[in-house]
């Protein structure tokens, strides 16, 4: 942490915000990868989910993770 503060002049608040942003976009990318690995979902709904996730990353990701993942897809991942 001291190296980042010294080299880039970043304080604790900036480092916290950068960490949160990296975590958030990692979850969004993981959601998109999960969407495309879902073999139970046809192409058109996948495209619609992708549009929702990309235009509304926070809300779209939460909605997809709660409603969009099928039970069959979830059970296939656990095996």
TIGU-414986 format. One record per residue: residue in three letters; residue number from 1; x, y, z of N, C-alpha, C in turn. Coordinates in pm, whole numbers, plus 50000, padded with zeros to 5 digits. Each point is the difference from the previous one (the first is absolute). Layout:
BEGIN
@residuo = ALA num = NUM n.u = X n.v = Y n.w = Z ca.u = X ca.v = Y ca.w = Z c.u = X c.v = Y c.w = Z .
...
This chain:
BEGIN
@residuo = UNK num = 1 n.u = 50081 n.v = 49881 n.w = 50000 ca.u = 49919 ca.v = 50119 ca.w = 50000 c.u = 50086 c.v = 50126 c.w = 50000 .
@residuo = UNK num = 2 n.u = 50108 n.v = 49995 n.w = 50073 ca.u = 50087 ca.v = 50117 ca.w = 50007 c.u = 50063 c.v = 50030 c.w = 49865 .
@residuo = UNK num = 3 n.u = 50023 n.v = 49895 n.w = 49920 ca.u = 50059 ca.v = 50020 ca.w = 49868 c.u = 49903 c.v = 50075 c.w = 49911 .
@residuo = UNK num = 4 n.u = 49872 n.v = 49962 n.w = 50001 ca.u = 49900 ca.v = 50069 ca.w = 49919 c.u = 49983 c.v = 50144 c.w = 50044 .
@residuo = UNK num = 5 n.u = 50003 n.v = 50022 n.w = 50129 ca.u = 49987 ca.v = 50135 ca.w = 50052 c.u = 50118 c.v = 50086 c.w = 49958 .
@residuo = UNK num = 6 n.u = 50118 n.v = 49944 n.w = 50005 ca.u = 50121 ca.v = 50075 ca.w = 49966 c.u = 50009 c.v = 50024 c.w = 49850 .
@residuo = UNK num = 7 n.u = 49979 n.v = 49895 n.w = 49920 ca.u = 50017 ca.v = 50012 ca.w = 49856 c.u = 49891 c.v = 50081 c.w = 49932 .
@residuo = UNK num = 8 n.u = 49876 n.v = 49975 n.w = 50036 ca.u = 49888 ca.v = 50060 ca.w = 49930 c.u = 49928 c.v = 50109 c.w = 50080 .
@residuo = UNK num = 9 n.u = 50037 n.v = 50020 n.w = 50121 ca.u = 49935 ca.v = 50102 ca.w = 50082 c.u = 49857 c.v = 49964 c.w = 50038 .
@residuo = UNK num = 10 n.u = 49973 n.v = 49872 n.w = 50009 ca.u = 49865 ca.v = 49956 ca.w = 50034 c.u = 49984 c.v = 49990 c.w = 50150 .
@residuo = UNK num = 11 n.u = 49887 n.v = 50046 n.w = 50049 ca.u = 49970 ca.v = 49989 ca.w = 50142 c.u = 49914 c.v = 49878 c.w = 50026 .
@residuo = UNK num = 12 n.u = 49961 n.v = 49984 n.w = 50123 ca.u = 49920 ca.v = 49884 ca.w = 50039 c.u = 49864 c.v = 49998 c.w = 49933 .
@residuo = UNK num = 13 n.u = 49937 n.v = 50117 n.w = 49984 ca.u = 49869 ca.v = 50006 ca.w = 49937 c.u = 50007 c.v = 49959 c.w = 49854 .
@residuo = UNK num = 14 n.u = 50101 n.v = 50046 n.w = 49930 ca.u = 50015 ca.v = 49964 ca.w = 49860 c.u = 50025 c.v = 49851 c.w = 49984 .
@residuo = UNK num = 15 n.u = 50085 n.v = 49945 n.w = 50086 ca.u = 50028 ca.v = 49856 ca.w = 49994 c.u = 49875 c.v = 49918 c.w = 50030 .
@residuo = UNK num = 16 n.u = 49919 n.v = 50046 n.w = 50093 ca.u = 49875 ca.v = 49931 ca.w = 50032 c.u = 49906 c.v = 50004 c.w = 49879 .
@residuo = UNK num = 17 n.u = 49985 n.v = 50115 n.w = 49936 ca.u = 49912 ca.v = 50012 ca.w = 49885 c.u = 50049 c.v = 49915 c.w = 49882 .
@residuo = UNK num = 18 n.u = 50130 n.v = 49997 n.w = 49979 ca.u = 50057 ca.v = 49918 ca.w = 49893 c.u = 49975 c.v = 49852 c.w = 50029 .
@residuo = UNK num = 19 n.u = 50016 n.v = 49960 n.w = 50124 ca.u = 49975 ca.v = 49860 ca.w = 50039 c.u = 49854 c.v = 49962 c.w = 49980 .
@residuo = UNK num = 20 n.u = 49909 n.v = 50088 n.w = 50037 ca.u = 49857 ca.v = 49973 ca.w = 49982 c.u = 49967 c.v = 49992 c.w = 49852 .
@residuo = UNK num = 21 n.u = 50056 n.v = 50088 n.w = 49919 ca.u = 49975 ca.v = 49998 ca.w = 49855 c.u = 50051 c.v = 49871 c.w = 49938 .
@residuo = UNK num = 22 n.u = 50118 n.v = 49957 n.w = 50039 ca.u = 50056 ca.v = 49874 ca.w = 49947 c.u = 49912 c.v = 49882 c.w = 50039 .
@residuo = UNK num = 23 n.u = 49955 n.v = 49997 n.w = 50124 ca.u = 49912 ca.v = 49894 ca.w = 50047 c.u = 49868 c.v = 50001 c.w = 49923 .
@residuo = UNK num = 24 n.u = 49942 n.v = 50118 n.w = 49982 ca.u = 49872 ca.v = 50013 ca.w = 49930 c.u = 50010 c.v = 49951 c.w = 49856 .
@residuo = UNK num = 25 n.u = 50101 n.v = 50047 n.w = 49928 ca.u = 50014 ca.v = 49960 ca.w = 49860 c.u = 50040 c.v = 49853 c.w = 49986 .
@residuo = UNK num = 26 n.u = 50066 n.v = 49945 n.w = 50099 ca.u = 50029 ca.v = 49857 ca.w = 50000 c.u = 49872 c.v = 49919 c.w = 50010 .
@residuo = UNK num = 27 n.u = 49907 n.v = 50045 n.w = 50083 ca.u = 49871 ca.v = 49931 ca.w = 50013 c.u = 49920 c.v = 50013 c.w = 49871 .
@residuo = UNK num = 28 n.u = 50004 n.v = 50116 n.w = 49937 ca.u = 49928 ca.v = 50018 ca.w = 49873 c.u = 50058 c.v = 49909 c.w = 49893 .
@residuo = UNK num = 29 n.u = 50132 n.v = 49992 n.w = 49990 ca.u = 50064 ca.v = 49912 ca.w = 49901 c.u = 49967 c.v = 49854 c.w = 50030 .
@residuo = UNK num = 30 n.u = 50004 n.v = 49961 n.w = 50127 ca.u = 49964 ca.v = 49864 ca.w = 50038 c.u = 49855 c.v = 49969 c.w = 49961 .
@residuo = UNK num = 31 n.u = 49911 n.v = 50097 n.w = 50015 ca.u = 49860 ca.v = 49982 ca.w = 49963 c.u = 49986 c.v = 49978 c.w = 49850 .
@residuo = UNK num = 32 n.u = 50072 n.v = 50077 n.w = 49920 ca.u = 49994 ca.v = 49984 ca.w = 49855 c.u = 50055 c.v = 49863 c.w = 49959 .
@residuo = UNK num = 33 n.u = 50109 n.v = 49957 n.w = 50061 ca.u = 50056 ca.v = 49868 ca.w = 49971 c.u = 49899 c.v = 49892 c.w = 50038 .
@residuo = UNK num = 34 n.u = 49935 n.v = 50014 n.w = 50114 ca.u = 49898 ca.v = 49904 ca.w = 50043 c.u = 49883 c.v = 50000 c.w = 49904 .
@residuo = UNK num = 35 n.u = 49962 n.v = 50115 n.w = 49951 ca.u = 49891 ca.v = 50011 ca.w = 49904 c.u = 50031 c.v = 49920 c.w = 49874 .
@residuo = UNK num = 36 n.u = 50120 n.v = 50014 n.w = 49947 ca.u = 50034 ca.v = 49930 ca.w = 49877 c.u = 50030 c.v = 49852 c.w = 50022 .
@residuo = UNK num = 37 n.u = 50027 n.v = 49959 n.w = 50121 ca.u = 50022 ca.v = 49858 ca.w = 50027 c.u = 49869 c.v = 49927 c.w = 50031 .
@residuo = UNK num = 38 n.u = 49891 n.v = 50073 n.w = 50009 ca.u = 49869 ca.v = 49942 ca.w = 50028 c.u = 49944 c.v = 49939 c.w = 49871 .
@residuo = UNK num = 39 n.u = 50007 n.v = 49869 n.w = 49990 ca.u = 49955 ca.v = 49929 ca.w = 49879 c.u = 49848 c.v = 49987 c.w = 49994 .
@residuo = UNK num = 40 n.u = 49931 n.v = 50025 n.w = 50111 ca.u = 49855 ca.v = 49987 ca.w = 50004 c.u = 49928 c.v = 50122 c.w = 49945 .
@residuo = UNK num = 41 n.u = 50070 n.v = 50109 n.w = 49980 ca.u = 49940 ca.v = 50126 ca.w = 49957 c.u = 50020 c.v = 50017 c.w = 49850 .
@residuo = UNK num = 42 n.u = 49893 n.v = 50022 n.w = 49924 ca.u = 50014 ca.v = 50022 ca.w = 49856 c.u = 50074 c.v = 50131 c.w = 49968 .
@residuo = UNK num = 43 n.u = 50033 n.v = 50019 n.w = 49873 ca.u = 50084 ca.v = 50112 ca.w = 49958 c.u = 49934 c.v = 50136 c.w = 50022 .
@residuo = UNK num = 44 n.u = 49873 n.v = 50014 n.w = 49967 ca.u = 49934 ca.v = 50130 ca.w = 50012 c.u = 49991 c.v = 50046 c.w = 50145 .
@residuo = UNK num = 45 n.u = 49957 n.v = 49914 n.w = 50094 ca.u = 50002 ca.v = 50044 ca.w = 50140 c.u = 50140 c.v = 50032 c.w = 50051 .
@residuo = UNK num = 46 n.u = 50102 n.v = 49928 n.w = 49951 ca.u = 50137 ca.v = 50032 ca.w = 50038 c.u = 50036 c.v = 50141 c.w = 49956 .
@residuo = UNK num = 47 n.u = 49963 n.v = 50033 n.w = 49878 ca.u = 50028 ca.v = 50134 ca.w = 49947 c.u = 49928 c.v = 50107 c.w = 50081 .
@residuo = UNK num = 48 n.u = 49874 n.v = 49973 n.w = 50034 ca.u = 49924 ca.v = 50097 ca.w = 50081 c.u = 50062 c.v = 50017 c.w = 50139 .
@residuo = UNK num = 49 n.u = 50040 n.v = 49888 n.w = 50063 ca.u = 50066 ca.v = 50009 ca.w = 50130 c.u = 50130 c.v = 50077 c.w = 49990 .
@residuo = UNK num = 50 n.u = 50076 n.v = 49976 n.w = 49893 ca.u = 50126 ca.v = 50071 ca.w = 49981 c.u = 49977 c.v = 50150 c.w = 49989 .
@residuo = UNK num = 51 n.u = 49898 n.v = 50040 n.w = 49925 ca.u = 49968 ca.v = 50143 ca.w = 49986 c.u = 49963 c.v = 50060 c.w = 50136 .
@residuo = UNK num = 52 n.u = 49917 n.v = 49928 n.w = 50075 ca.u = 49960 ca.v = 50050 ca.w = 50133 c.u = 50122 c.v = 50013 c.w = 50091 .
@residuo = UNK num = 53 n.u = 50088 n.v = 49899 n.w = 49999 ca.u = 50118 ca.v = 50003 ca.w = 50088 c.u = 50096 c.v = 50111 c.w = 49961 .
@residuo = UNK num = 54 n.u = 50017 n.v = 50023 n.w = 49870 ca.u = 50095 ca.v = 50102 ca.w = 49956 c.u = 49947 c.v = 50142 c.w = 50017 .
@residuo = UNK num = 55 n.u = 49869 n.v = 50020 n.w = 49981 ca.u = 49945 ca.v = 50135 ca.w = 50014 c.u = 49969 c.v = 50036 c.w = 50145 .
@residuo = UNK num = 56 n.u = 49970 n.v = 49902 n.w = 50081 ca.u = 49972 ca.v = 50021 ca.w = 50142 c.u = 50084 c.v = 49902 c.w = 50081 .
@residuo = UNK num = 57 n.u = 50131 n.v = 50023 n.w = 50011 ca.u = 50088 ca.v = 49898 ca.w = 50057 c.u = 49963 c.v = 49957 c.w = 50142 .
@residuo = UNK num = 58 n.u = 49970 n.v = 50092 n.w = 50086 ca.u = 49971 ca.v = 49963 ca.w = 50139 c.u = 49868 c.v = 49926 c.w = 50010 .
@residuo = UNK num = 59 n.u = 49894 n.v = 50063 n.w = 49954 ca.u = 49868 ca.v = 49941 ca.w = 50011 c.u = 49985 c.v = 49878 c.w = 49909 .
@residuo = UNK num = 60 n.u = 50054 n.v = 50008 n.w = 49878 ca.u = 49991 ca.v = 49888 ca.w = 49906 c.u = 50070 c.v = 49876 c.w = 50052 .
@residuo = UNK num = 61 n.u = 50117 n.v = 50019 n.w = 50062 ca.u = 50073 ca.v = 49887 ca.w = 50056 c.u = 49922 c.v = 49936 c.w = 50114 .
@residuo = UNK num = 62 n.u = 49947 n.v = 50082 n.w = 50088 ca.u = 49922 ca.v = 49945 ca.w = 50112 c.u = 49876 c.v = 49926 c.w = 49952 .
@residuo = UNK num = 63 n.u = 49930 n.v = 50058 n.w = 49903 ca.u = 49878 ca.v = 49936 ca.w = 49949 c.u = 50034 c.v = 49869 c.w = 49931 .
@residuo = UNK num = 64 n.u = 50107 n.v = 49999 n.w = 49919 ca.u = 50038 ca.v = 49875 ca.w = 49932 c.u = 50039 c.v = 49893 c.w = 50102 .
@residuo = UNK num = 65 n.u = 50080 n.v = 50036 n.w = 50098 ca.u = 50044 ca.v = 49900 ca.w = 50097 c.u = 49884 c.v = 49945 c.w = 50081 .
@residuo = UNK num = 66 n.u = 49894 n.v = 50079 n.w = 50019 ca.u = 49887 ca.v = 49953 ca.w = 50078 c.u = 49896 c.v = 49926 c.w = 49914 .
@residuo = UNK num = 67 n.u = 49968 n.v = 50057 n.w = 49881 ca.u = 49893 ca.v = 49944 ca.w = 49919 c.u = 50048 c.v = 49927 c.w = 49874 .
@residuo = UNK num = 68 n.u = 50112 n.v = 50038 n.w = 49944 ca.u = 50039 ca.v = 49951 ca.w = 49869 c.u = 50065 c.v = 49864 c.w = 49996 .
@residuo = UNK num = 69 n.u = 50060 n.v = 49959 n.w = 50109 ca.u = 50070 ca.v = 49871 ca.w = 50002 c.u = 49899 c.v = 49889 c.w = 50023 .
@residuo = UNK num = 70 n.u = 50004 n.v = 49899 n.w = 49913 ca.u = 49905 ca.v = 49889 ca.w = 50013 c.u = 50051 c.v = 49899 c.w = 50103 .
@residuo = UNK num = 71 n.u = 49909 n.v = 49927 n.w = 50058 ca.u = 50037 ca.v = 49900 ca.w = 50100 c.u = 50083 c.v = 49890 c.w = 49937 .
@residuo = UNK num = 72 n.u = 49971 n.v = 49965 n.w = 49876 ca.u = 50076 ca.v = 49896 ca.w = 49931 c.u = 50144 c.v = 50046 c.w = 49977 .
@residuo = UNK num = 73 n.u = 50017 n.v = 50125 n.w = 49964 ca.u = 50135 ca.v = 50055 ca.w = 49978 c.u = 50079 c.v = 50001 c.w = 50133 .
@residuo = UNK num = 74 n.u = 49934 n.v = 50035 n.w = 50106 ca.u = 50067 ca.v = 50002 ca.w = 50130 c.u = 50040 c.v = 49860 c.w = 50043 .
@residuo = UNK num = 75 n.u = 49914 n.v = 49900 n.w = 49976 ca.u = 50035 ca.v = 49864 ca.w = 50040 c.u = 50111 c.v = 49943 c.w = 49912 .
@residuo = UNK num = 76 n.u = 50008 n.v = 50041 n.w = 49873 ca.u = 50107 ca.v = 49955 ca.w = 49912 c.u = 50135 c.v = 50056 c.w = 50044 .
@residuo = UNK num = 77 n.u = 50003 n.v = 50119 n.w = 50054 ca.u = 50125 ca.v = 50061 ca.w = 50045 c.u = 50055 c.v = 49933 c.w = 50124 .
@residuo = UNK num = 78 n.u = 49914 n.v = 49946 n.w = 50084 ca.u = 50044 ca.v = 49940 ca.w = 50125 c.u = 50057 c.v = 49860 c.w = 49982 .
@residuo = UNK num = 79 n.u = 49977 n.v = 49938 n.w = 49886 ca.u = 50047 ca.v = 49863 ca.w = 49979 c.u = 50143 c.v = 49997 c.w = 49954 .
